[in-house]
Structure formats: structure tokens, C-alpha cells
Amino acid sequence: MEKNAKFAFKELKVWQKAMLFADKVMDIPASFPSTRKHYRLGKQLESASTSIAMNIAEGKGRFLAPFMNASLF
């Protein structure tokens, strides 16, 4: 059994990769020529990229069946 099941999603490689992806995506708006002109696009990119990791974490807690525990780690 997992030692700290509440935060066990952080051990998932897919969650770790989603976080790296979000970090890279959030750097993109900094390269836009005008921050005011593209403010909403930057926020939308940030929201979309971080939602991937958040959905993985939510799904890990909600849908993890006991028999799947060994297959994910």
C-alpha cells in the first residue's frame, strides 16, 4: 500500500511529464512581442497546460482501483 495515498499521483511518470510540459508551455507567452495584446492567449495556454496534470491527479484519486495499484507503479 502507498505510504501517502493522498499525494501518490506525484509518483506517476505521466503526471511528472505533464508538469514539465506545463512549465515549457508557460514560458511561451514570455516570448510574445506585446504582453498586453496577447494576455488572454497566454492565460489560456497556462490554463490548458496545467489542466492536464490536474486531471491526471484527480483521476488517480477518483478511479484508482486496488487491483490497478501495482500496474501504475
Secondary structure, DSSP 8 states (H G I E B T S, - for coil): --TTGGGGGGG-HHHHHHHHHHHHHHHGGGGSS-TTTTHHHHHHHHHHHHHHHHHHHHHHHHH--GGGHHHH-
